[in-house]
Every structure is written in structure tokens, then in C-alpha cells.
Amino acid sequence: MKRMALLLVITICPAALAAQGTVVVPEPALDAGRATLRDQLLRFRDTLNGIDAAAARLQRDYRAASGAALSSRARVMTDACARSGRNVLPARRAVLAADASDSGRIKSRTQLLRALDQLRVVLSRCEADFAALSRPGQEENVRGYGNDRAVRVQGALRRYEQVLAGFFNAMGIKVSPLGASAHPAVG
């Protein structure tokens, strides 16, 4: 009877047995240069999240919000774009200082520098557009055009994020979302 129960447990729980042989391998440590680069680019990326949040609130509220609320949403977009725009230059400097020794890294760095330059133009335009929309009397223009402009800015952010992910990959920098656990490697 005990053998039968043991056989039943073994056949029902093969995943539990396989998990006993699981080894969690930590990410390799980054050298100081790549750690500094990663930190600088992630700080810049975090400023872009403010634009995403402001755009999402504008998209959520543009149909039913009052004129005052729409003006406020436009001011928040202006501030978020200005804040991120000020942080493009430090991010660009960090990328220029990165050790790109092989052709893949050089190509990826060139693409990221180009993406940062394009993003700087988009952020400057975002700041100017939403500054104009946040002036008194522009509430209905925010309702009519603000959502489209916010979507365009978000599209530029997504394109930059794709290039950034490629750069991190080329540089051997692993960036996991907050709260993500290490991937187990079965050994």
C-alpha cells in the first residue's frame, strides 16, 4: 500500500520533483561603466513615464472634463515634456561615454543617439504645443487636438523604448521590470 501511494505521488507531482533540481542563476555583475550607463538611462526613462501618465489622463478625460480640468491636463503635459527634455542631454552624454568596442555596440549606440536626438525634437514640440493649449480660452482646442498630440508623443516614446531595449541588449545590460523574479535555469 505504501509503495502504491508513493508511486501515485511520484506520477502526480513530477513538477515538484523537477523543481527540486532548479538552480537560480543571478544576473552577471555589470562593470562600473555599464552600471553608470544603465542608471543614467533608466533615470531618463523614468522621466518619460510622467509624460505617459499625463497623456493617459488627458485621453481618459478629454470628452467629459471641464475646461479648467483640460487646461490643467495641458499644463501637466507641458511640465512633463519640459522635464524630460531637460534630461535628454545627460542621457546623451552617458551614451557617448559608453564603451562601445565592437561593431554591434557601435551601431546600437549610433541608433540610440539618433533616437535621443529625435526624441529631443518631439519633447520640445510637445512642450510648445501643450504650453499653447494650456493658455486661457484654449480648453476646446485641448479637447479637439490635445488627445491626438498626446498619442503622437506616446508613439515617439514607444519608438525610443524599442531602440533603448536594443541598446541595452547590445551592451549586455539586463533590465527586468520591477518585481520580476530571476528566471530559474533547470540543471
MDAnalysis code that builds the backbone (N, CA, C; Angstrom):
import MDAnalysis as mda
import numpy as np

u = mda.Universe.empty(561, n_residues=187, atom_resindex=np.repeat(np.arange(187), 3), trajectory=True)
u.add_TopologyAttr("name", ["N", "CA", "C"] * 187)
u.add_TopologyAttr("resid", np.arange(1, 188))
u.add_TopologyAttr("resname", ["MET", "LYS", "ARG", "MET", "ALA", "LEU", "LEU", "LEU", "VAL", "ILE", "THR", "ILE", "CYS", "PRO", "ALA", "ALA", "LEU", "ALA", "ALA", "GLN", "GLY", "THR", "VAL", "VAL", "VAL", "PRO", "GLU", "PRO", "ALA", "LEU", "ASP", "ALA", "GLY", "ARG", "ALA", "THR", "LEU", "ARG", "ASP", "GLN", "LEU", "LEU", "ARG", "PHE", "ARG", "ASP", "THR", "LEU", "ASN", "GLY", "ILE", "ASP", "ALA", "ALA", "ALA", "ALA", "ARG", "LEU", "GLN", "ARG", "ASP", "TYR", "ARG", "ALA", "ALA", "SER", "GLY", "ALA", "ALA", "LEU", "SER", "SER", "ARG", "ALA", "ARG", "VAL", "MET", "THR", "ASP", "ALA", "CYS", "ALA", "ARG", "SER", "GLY", "ARG", "ASN", "VAL", "LEU", "PRO", "ALA", "ARG", "ARG", "ALA", "VAL", "LEU", "ALA", "ALA", "ASP", "ALA", "SER", "ASP", "SER", "GLY", "ARG", "ILE", "LYS", "SER", "ARG", "THR", "GLN", "LEU", "LEU", "ARG", "ALA", "LEU", "ASP", "GLN", "LEU", "ARG", "VAL", "VAL", "LEU", "SER", "ARG", "CYS", "GLU", "ALA", "ASP", "PHE", "ALA", "ALA", "LEU", "SER", "ARG", "PRO", "GLY", "GLN", "GLU", "GLU", "ASN", "VAL", "ARG", "GLY", "TYR", "GLY", "ASN", "ASP", "ARG", "ALA", "VAL", "ARG", "VAL", "GLN", "GLY", "ALA", "LEU", "ARG", "ARG", "TYR", "GLU", "GLN", "VAL", "LEU", "ALA", "GLY", "PHE", "PHE", "ASN", "ALA", "MET", "GLY", "ILE", "LYS", "VAL", "SER", "PRO", "LEU", "GLY", "ALA", "SER", "ALA", "HIS", "PRO", "ALA", "VAL", "GLY"])
u.atoms.positions = np.array([
    [0.815, -1.189, 0.000],
    [0.000, 0.000, 0.000],
    [0.860, 1.254, 0.000],
    [1.944, 1.260, 0.799],
    [2.810, 2.425, 0.852],
    [3.508, 2.622, -0.488],
    [3.902, 1.549, -1.123],
    [4.546, 1.665, -2.447],
    [3.575, 2.246, -3.461],
    [2.356, 1.823, -3.383],
    [1.344, 2.317, -4.311],
    [1.122, 3.816, -4.097],
    [1.076, 4.254, -2.849],
    [0.900, 5.678, -2.547],
    [2.096, 6.479, -3.022],
    [3.295, 5.931, -2.813],
    [4.498, 6.617, -3.274],
    [4.525, 6.723, -4.794],
    [4.162, 5.670, -5.472],
    [4.108, 5.674, -6.936],
    [3.077, 6.686, -7.429],
    [1.952, 6.752, -6.740],
    [0.916, 7.710, -7.099],
    [1.417, 9.148, -6.923],
    [2.101, 9.444, -5.834],
    [2.647, 10.786, -5.580],
    [3.686, 11.140, -6.640],
    [4.535, 10.199, -6.985],
    [5.583, 10.459, -7.985],
    [4.979, 10.743, -9.351],
    [3.937, 10.033, -9.716],
    [3.335, 10.255, -11.033],
    [2.487, 11.513, -11.073],
    [1.922, 11.902, -9.967],
    [1.070, 13.094, -9.935],
    [1.899, 14.368, -9.820],
    [3.018, 14.325, -9.152],
    [3.792, 15.539, -8.858],
    [5.166, 15.566, -9.528],
    [5.284, 15.337, -10.835],
    [6.618, 15.400, -11.437],
    [7.186, 16.818, -11.438],
    [6.318, 17.821, -11.474],
    [6.814, 19.205, -11.477],
    [7.493, 19.532, -10.156],
    [6.947, 19.005, -9.066],
    [7.545, 19.266, -7.757],
    [8.931, 18.647, -7.672],
    [9.100, 17.475, -8.260],
    [10.410, 16.837, -8.257],
    [11.395, 17.588, -9.158],
    [10.899, 18.065, -10.289],
    [11.780, 18.820, -11.186],
    [12.214, 20.128, -10.539],
    [11.320, 20.709, -9.752],
    [11.650, 21.975, -9.097],
    [12.769, 21.812, -8.081],
    [12.919, 20.610, -7.555],
    [13.989, 20.382, -6.597],
    [15.360, 20.507, -7.250],
    [15.428, 20.303, -8.547],
    [16.692, 20.415, -9.261],
    [16.887, 21.768, -9.910],
    [16.021, 22.741, -9.614],
    [16.091, 24.062, -10.208],
    [17.185, 24.894, -9.549],
    [17.977, 25.530, -10.382],
    [19.036, 26.408, -9.902],
    [18.723, 27.820, -10.375],
    [18.727, 28.768, -9.469],
    [18.510, 30.164, -9.837],
    [19.871, 30.797, -10.047],
    [20.084, 31.271, -11.280],
    [21.365, 31.860, -11.640],
    [21.227, 33.377, -11.598],
    [22.009, 34.060, -10.780],
    [21.910, 35.525, -10.724],
    [22.456, 36.156, -12.006],
    [21.972, 37.358, -12.288],
    [22.475, 38.103, -13.442],
    [23.952, 38.410, -13.213],
    [24.752, 38.396, -14.279],
    [26.161, 38.743, -14.097],
    [26.302, 40.207, -13.662],
    [27.278, 40.455, -12.849],
    [27.513, 41.815, -12.358],
    [28.005, 42.705, -13.499],
    [27.552, 43.929, -13.493],
    [27.993, 44.891, -14.500],
    [29.247, 45.599, -14.019],
    [30.105, 45.962, -14.971],
    [31.246, 46.789, -14.597],
    [30.727, 48.187, -14.279],
    [31.563, 49.007, -13.686],
    [31.145, 50.334, -13.216],
    [30.628, 51.210, -14.352],
    [31.266, 51.138, -15.507],
    [30.842, 51.969, -16.633],
    [29.446, 51.613, -17.116],
    [29.184, 50.324, -17.266],
    [27.857, 49.906, -17.729],
    [26.793, 50.107, -16.655],
    [27.159, 49.978, -15.386],
    [26.203, 50.233, -14.307],
    [25.805, 51.713, -14.286],
    [26.780, 52.591, -14.455],
    [26.500, 54.033, -14.503],
    [25.633, 54.371, -15.709],
    [25.960, 53.787, -16.854],
    [25.179, 53.999, -18.074],
    [23.740, 53.542, -17.872],
    [23.573, 52.333, -17.343],
    [22.230, 51.803, -17.091],
    [21.439, 52.729, -16.180],
    [22.062, 53.165, -15.089],
    [21.364, 54.016, -14.131],
    [20.942, 55.343, -14.756],
    [21.827, 55.936, -15.552],
    [21.505, 57.217, -16.185],
    [20.350, 57.059, -17.182],
    [20.399, 56.007, -17.979],
    [19.344, 55.801, -18.974],
    [18.020, 55.416, -18.325],
    [18.060, 54.697, -17.225],
    [16.818, 54.365, -16.523],
    [16.226, 55.589, -15.832],
    [17.070, 56.471, -15.312],
    [16.556, 57.727, -14.740],
    [15.853, 58.538, -15.822],
    [16.456, 58.603, -17.000],
    [15.822, 59.339, -18.101],
    [14.516, 58.659, -18.494],
    [14.535, 57.335, -18.612],
    [13.320, 56.608, -18.974],
    [12.212, 56.868, -17.965],
    [12.572, 56.984, -16.686],
    [11.567, 57.247, -15.663],
    [10.911, 58.608, -15.850],
    [11.643, 59.603, -16.343],
    [11.019, 60.912, -16.599],
    [10.003, 60.804, -17.728],
    [10.251, 59.888, -18.661],
    [9.312, 59.701, -19.771],
    [8.002, 59.089, -19.288],
    [8.049, 58.353, -18.183],
    [6.832, 57.766, -17.629],
    [5.850, 58.851, -17.189],
    [6.365, 60.002, -16.777],
    [5.490, 61.121, -16.412],
    [4.685, 61.625, -17.594],
    [5.307, 61.612, -18.769],
    [4.588, 62.020, -19.982],
    [3.492, 61.011, -20.290],
    [3.831, 59.738, -20.196],
    [2.837, 58.689, -20.442],
    [1.643, 58.829, -19.513],
    [1.908, 59.077, -18.241],
    [0.827, 59.210, -17.269],
    [-0.036, 60.435, -17.573],
    [0.602, 61.546, -17.899],
    [-0.146, 62.760, -18.215],
    [-0.983, 62.571, -19.479],
    [-0.413, 61.910, -20.476],
    [-1.147, 61.650, -21.720],
    [-2.334, 60.721, -21.456],
    [-2.147, 59.737, -20.620],
    [-3.240, 58.810, -20.300],
    [-4.381, 59.533, -19.597],
    [-4.049, 60.446, -18.686],
    [-5.102, 61.204, -18.006],
    [-5.844, 62.101, -18.999],
    [-5.109, 62.715, -19.904],
    [-5.737, 63.558, -20.923],
    [-6.655, 62.714, -21.806],
    [-6.198, 61.554, -22.219],
    [-7.007, 60.676, -23.066],
    [-8.249, 60.182, -22.334],
    [-8.107, 59.947, -21.060],
    [-9.235, 59.469, -20.263],
    [-10.295, 60.561, -20.108],
    [-9.855, 61.811, -19.942],
    [-10.752, 62.888, -19.538],
    [-11.206, 63.822, -20.656],
    [-10.658, 63.723, -21.848],
    [-10.882, 64.799, -22.810],
    [-12.341, 64.966, -23.228],
    [-13.146, 63.934, -23.171],
    [-14.541, 64.052, -23.610],
    [-15.438, 64.697, -22.566],
    [-15.235, 64.357, -21.306],
    [-16.191, 64.775, -20.283],
    [-15.650, 65.811, -19.297],
    [-14.384, 66.124, -19.353],
    [-13.800, 67.027, -18.360],
    [-14.198, 68.476, -18.614],
    [-14.157, 69.247, -17.559],
    [-14.447, 70.679, -17.674],
    [-13.289, 71.378, -18.386],
    [-13.531, 72.599, -18.790],
    [-12.481, 73.382, -19.435],
    [-11.282, 73.592, -18.530],
    [-11.541, 73.844, -17.251],
    [-10.447, 74.047, -16.299],
    [-9.613, 72.775, -16.152],
    [-10.283, 71.638, -16.116],
    [-9.556, 70.365, -15.999],
    [-8.714, 70.116, -17.245],
    [-9.243, 70.439, -18.412],
    [-8.479, 70.252, -19.652],
    [-7.261, 71.163, -19.684],
    [-7.418, 72.401, -19.224],
    [-6.265, 73.302, -19.153],
    [-5.215, 72.762, -18.198],
    [-5.674, 72.206, -17.094],
    [-4.750, 71.606, -16.134],
    [-4.020, 70.425, -16.758],
    [-4.734, 69.587, -17.500],
    [-4.102, 68.436, -18.164],
    [-3.047, 68.910, -19.171],
    [-3.338, 69.987, -19.865],
    [-2.368, 70.528, -20.832],
    [-1.128, 71.064, -20.108],
    [-1.315, 71.725, -18.967],
    [-0.167, 72.218, -18.192],
    [0.700, 71.069, -17.685],
    [0.060, 69.988, -17.250],
    [0.808, 68.830, -16.769],
    [1.623, 68.220, -17.916],
    [1.038, 68.144, -19.091],
    [1.779, 67.640, -20.262],
    [2.956, 68.571, -20.575],
    [2.737, 69.868, -20.497],
    [3.811, 70.829, -20.745],
    [4.964, 70.603, -19.781],
    [4.635, 70.497, -18.505],
    [5.667, 70.302, -17.485],
    [6.400, 68.975, -17.662],
    [5.664, 67.916, -17.969],
    [6.285, 66.597, -18.135],
    [7.223, 66.589, -19.337],
    [6.814, 67.195, -20.433],
    [7.672, 67.246, -21.623],
    [8.902, 68.111, -21.375],
    [8.719, 69.213, -20.661],
    [9.861, 70.083, -20.346],
    [10.858, 69.361, -19.442],
    [10.355, 68.658, -18.441],
    [11.221, 67.938, -17.504],
    [12.033, 66.864, -18.243],
    [11.374, 66.105, -19.097],
    [12.095, 65.074, -19.856],
    [13.056, 65.706, -20.856],
    [12.644, 66.802, -21.448],
    [13.520, 67.484, -22.409],
    [14.822, 67.938, -21.773],
    [14.764, 68.382, -20.524],
    [15.986, 68.795, -19.812],
    [16.910, 67.618, -19.532],
    [16.368, 66.417, -19.522],
    [17.161, 65.238, -19.186],
    [17.708, 64.492, -20.393],
    [17.421, 64.968, -21.599],
    [17.953, 64.308, -22.789],
    [19.469, 64.457, -22.849],
    [19.974, 65.643, -22.590],
    [21.413, 65.893, -22.708],
    [22.248, 65.015, -21.769],
    [21.906, 64.889, -20.476],
    [22.688, 63.985, -19.625],
    [22.639, 62.528, -20.108],
    [21.485, 62.100, -20.611],
    [21.384, 60.737, -21.137],
    [22.266, 60.576, -22.371],
    [22.263, 61.586, -23.216],
    [23.087, 61.548, -24.434],
    [24.575, 61.494, -24.083],
    [24.969, 62.281, -23.090],
    [26.374, 62.260, -22.651],
    [26.782, 60.884, -22.138],
    [25.893, 60.256, -21.391],
    [26.189, 58.919, -20.858],
    [26.352, 57.912, -21.995],
    [25.531, 58.025, -23.020],
    [25.632, 57.110, -24.162],
    [26.930, 57.359, -24.926],
    [27.294, 58.613, -25.098],
    [28.548, 58.927, -25.784],
    [29.757, 58.404, -25.017],
    [29.670, 58.395, -23.704],
    [30.787, 57.935, -22.878],
    [30.852, 56.409, -22.773],
    [29.825, 55.729, -23.268],
    [29.778, 54.268, -23.156],
    [30.885, 53.625, -23.977],
    [31.425, 52.547, -23.427],
    [32.469, 51.790, -24.115],
    [31.805, 50.890, -25.154],
    [31.841, 51.323, -26.388],
    [31.273, 50.540, -27.490],
    [32.439, 50.014, -28.322],
    [32.913, 48.838, -27.950],
    [34.149, 48.325, -28.540],
    [33.942, 47.524, -29.820],
    [32.796, 46.868, -29.987],
    [32.608, 46.086, -31.214],
    [31.590, 46.750, -32.129],
    [31.472, 46.226, -33.334],
    [30.626, 46.868, -34.344],
    [29.152, 46.855, -33.957],
    [28.685, 45.804, -33.286],
    [27.289, 45.750, -32.850],
    [26.966, 46.828, -31.837],
    [27.876, 47.022, -30.905],
    [27.665, 48.062, -29.888],
    [27.754, 49.454, -30.502],
    [28.677, 49.640, -31.431],
    [28.813, 50.948, -32.087],
    [27.550, 51.274, -32.872],
    [27.034, 50.298, -33.601],
    [25.813, 50.506, -34.385],
    [24.643, 50.821, -33.461],
    [24.520, 50.075, -32.377],
    [23.432, 50.283, -31.439],
    [23.544, 51.651, -30.758],
    [24.764, 52.054, -30.410],
    [24.960, 53.363, -29.793],
    [24.573, 54.465, -30.774],
    [24.954, 54.332, -32.042],
    [24.596, 55.320, -33.066],
    [23.076, 55.423, -33.194],
    [22.396, 54.283, -33.186],
    [20.934, 54.285, -33.282],
    [20.303, 54.959, -32.069],
    [20.857, 54.704, -30.888],
    [20.304, 55.317, -29.687],
    [20.543, 56.826, -29.676],
    [21.712, 57.259, -30.119],
    [21.976, 58.705, -30.190],
    [21.008, 59.376, -31.158],
    [20.757, 58.732, -32.280],
    [19.796, 59.267, -33.259],
    [18.399, 59.309, -32.636],
    [18.025, 58.252, -31.919],
    [16.707, 58.213, -31.282],
    [16.579, 59.299, -30.208],
    [17.643, 59.533, -29.456],
    [17.623, 60.598, -28.454],
    [17.467, 61.970, -29.109],
    [18.151, 62.182, -30.235],
    [18.021, 63.452, -30.946],
    [16.595, 63.645, -31.459],
    [16.010, 62.583, -32.000],
    [14.627, 62.664, -32.478],
    [13.667, 62.900, -31.323],
    [13.920, 62.245, -30.212],
    [13.058, 62.412, -29.047],
    [13.165, 63.827, -28.491],
    [14.348, 64.405, -28.519],
    [14.515, 65.786, -28.038],
    [13.638, 66.733, -28.854],
    [13.570, 66.534, -30.167],
    [12.722, 67.372, -31.025],
    [11.248, 67.174, -30.667],
    [10.851, 65.923, -30.478],
    [9.460, 65.622, -30.127],
    [9.096, 66.250, -28.783],
    [9.997, 66.158, -27.816],
    [9.720, 66.724, -26.494],
    [9.631, 68.241, -26.538],
    [10.471, 68.858, -27.327],
    [10.425, 70.309, -27.481],
    [9.098, 70.729, -28.119],
    [8.691, 69.989, -29.132],
    [7.415, 70.277, -29.805],
    [6.247, 70.040, -28.848],
    [6.330, 68.978, -28.069],
    [5.296, 68.664, -27.075],
    [5.159, 69.816, -26.079],
    [6.287, 70.279, -25.580],
    [6.266, 71.381, -24.617],
    [5.621, 72.622, -25.227],
    [6.013, 72.959, -26.443],
    [5.463, 74.155, -27.101],
    [3.972, 73.996, -27.401],
    [3.582, 72.835, -27.929],
    [2.170, 72.618, -28.270],
    [1.276, 72.694, -27.042],
    [1.666, 72.005, -25.986],
    [0.811, 71.977, -24.805],
    [0.896, 73.266, -24.003],
    [1.998, 74.011, -24.126],
    [2.050, 75.335, -23.500],
    [1.021, 76.247, -24.160],
    [0.926, 76.167, -25.488],
    [-0.071, 76.969, -26.202],
    [-1.489, 76.517, -25.846],
    [-1.684, 75.222, -25.706],
    [-3.015, 74.708, -25.381],
    [-3.422, 74.991, -23.936],
    [-2.471, 75.257, -23.073],
    [-2.814, 75.487, -21.660],
    [-3.159, 76.943, -21.358],
    [-3.051, 77.804, -22.358],
    [-3.424, 79.211, -22.147],
    [-4.933, 79.345, -21.988],
    [-5.364, 80.392, -21.302],
    [-6.809, 80.604, -21.121],
    [-7.521, 80.706, -22.473],
    [-8.701, 80.123, -22.539],
    [-9.502, 80.167, -23.753],
    [-9.200, 79.044, -24.734],
    [-8.271, 78.170, -24.415],
    [-7.892, 77.094, -25.333],
    [-8.491, 75.740, -24.949],
    [-9.431, 75.738, -24.024],
    [-9.962, 74.489, -23.497],
    [-10.533, 73.585, -24.587],
    [-11.293, 74.153, -25.497],
    [-11.893, 73.329, -26.552],
    [-10.850, 72.851, -27.557],
    [-9.761, 73.600, -27.716],
    [-8.666, 73.117, -28.565],
    [-7.975, 71.921, -27.916],
    [-7.876, 71.954, -26.588],
    [-7.318, 70.792, -25.889],
    [-8.230, 69.592, -26.131],
    [-9.522, 69.819, -26.014],
    [-10.484, 68.733, -26.225],
    [-10.391, 68.200, -27.658],
    [-10.207, 69.075, -28.610],
    [-10.203, 68.664, -30.012],
    [-8.874, 68.141, -30.512],
    [-7.770, 68.744, -30.072],
    [-6.459, 68.402, -30.637],
    [-5.467, 67.806, -29.642],
    [-5.694, 68.023, -28.357],
    [-4.740, 67.569, -27.349],
    [-4.553, 66.065, -27.336],
    [-5.642, 65.328, -27.498],
    [-5.560, 63.875, -27.474],
    [-4.697, 63.359, -28.628],
    [-4.895, 63.906, -29.815],
    [-4.097, 63.486, -30.973],
    [-2.617, 63.789, -30.758],
    [-2.328, 64.960, -30.228],
    [-0.923, 65.313, -29.967],
    [-0.312, 64.413, -28.900],
    [-1.083, 64.077, -27.886],
    [-0.585, 63.177, -26.840],
    [-0.290, 61.791, -27.410],
    [-1.147, 61.309, -28.294],
    [-0.936, 59.995, -28.915],
    [0.344, 60.008, -29.754],
    [0.590, 61.087, -30.442],
    [1.822, 61.194, -31.246],
    [3.067, 61.165, -30.371],
    [3.006, 61.860, -29.256],
    [4.139, 61.866, -28.327],
    [4.359, 60.457, -27.778],
    [3.279, 59.783, -27.416],
    [3.411, 58.422, -26.908],
    [3.996, 57.484, -27.961],
    [3.650, 57.688, -29.213],
    [4.239, 56.889, -30.287],
    [5.748, 57.088, -30.364],
    [6.182, 58.330, -30.201],
    [7.623, 58.616, -30.201],
    [8.303, 57.963, -29.004],
    [7.627, 57.940, -27.872],
    [8.185, 57.283, -26.688],
    [8.341, 55.786, -26.923],
    [7.359, 55.165, -27.551],
    [7.449, 53.724, -27.833],
    [8.599, 53.415, -28.792],
    [8.792, 54.261, -29.796],
    [9.906, 54.041, -30.741],
    [11.248, 54.172, -30.017],
    [11.376, 55.162, -29.140],
    [12.605, 55.324, -28.365],
    [12.841, 54.110, -27.473],
    [11.791, 53.635, -26.813],
    [11.940, 52.483, -25.915],
    [12.426, 51.245, -26.658],
    [11.994, 51.061, -27.894],
    [12.455, 49.921, -28.684],
    [13.949, 50.033, -28.979],
    [14.392, 51.218, -29.346],
    [15.818, 51.423, -29.615],
    [16.619, 51.254, -28.326],
    [16.102, 51.769, -27.227],
    [16.773, 51.635, -25.934],
    [16.916, 50.159, -25.552],
    [15.878, 49.370, -25.756],
    [15.948, 47.936, -25.438],
    [17.028, 47.252, -26.282],
    [17.122, 47.622, -27.559],
    [18.166, 47.065, -28.412],
    [19.558, 47.466, -27.939],
    [19.699, 48.695, -27.477],
    [20.983, 49.170, -26.970],
    [21.374, 48.403, -25.705],
    [20.428, 48.266, -24.772],
    [20.709, 47.504, -23.562],
    [21.138, 46.078, -23.904],
    [20.465, 45.482, -24.850],
    [20.799, 44.121, -25.256],
    [22.211, 44.062, -25.834],
    [22.546, 45.001, -26.705],
    [23.876, 45.024, -27.322],
    [24.970, 45.250, -26.279],
    [24.666, 46.012, -25.256],
    [25.645, 46.315, -24.212],
    [25.703, 45.238, -23.125],
    [24.820, 44.251, -23.219],
    [24.820, 43.192, -22.216],
    [24.239, 43.631, -20.886],
    [23.315, 44.581, -20.944],
    [22.685, 45.101, -19.730],
    [21.277, 44.529, -19.655],
    [21.026, 43.749, -18.622],
    [19.705, 43.156, -18.409],
    [18.887, 44.113, -17.558],
    [17.714, 44.456, -18.044],
    [16.806, 45.321, -17.293],
    [15.484, 44.585, -17.166],
    [15.174, 44.184, -15.956],
    [13.914, 43.490, -15.679],
    [12.935, 44.477, -15.080],
    [11.656, 44.281, -15.332],
    [10.662, 45.144, -14.693],
    [10.719, 44.987, -13.178],
    [10.335, 46.037, -12.479],
    [10.315, 45.976, -11.023],
    [9.425, 44.831, -10.573],
    [9.892, 44.073, -9.615],
    [9.120, 42.969, -9.078],
    [9.294, 41.660, -9.822],
    [10.006, 41.680, -10.950],
    [10.214, 40.441, -11.696],
    [11.245, 39.597, -10.962],
    [11.001, 38.301, -10.933],
    [11.930, 37.409, -10.248],
    [12.942, 36.854, -11.244],
    [14.003, 36.293, -10.723],
    [15.028, 35.694, -11.577],
    [14.451, 34.483, -12.277],
    [14.900, 34.250, -13.503],
    [14.450, 33.100, -14.264],
    [15.236, 31.868, -13.808],
    [14.540, 30.817, -13.384],
    [15.271, 29.628, -12.964],
    [15.816, 28.882, -14.167],
    [16.989, 28.335, -13.998],
    [17.598, 27.500, -15.032],
    [17.653, 26.082, -14.465],
    [17.011, 25.171, -15.158],
    [16.972, 23.799, -14.673],
    [18.305, 23.160, -14.957],
    [18.925, 22.562, -13.937],
    [20.251, 21.986, -14.108],
    [20.324, 20.535, -13.827],
])
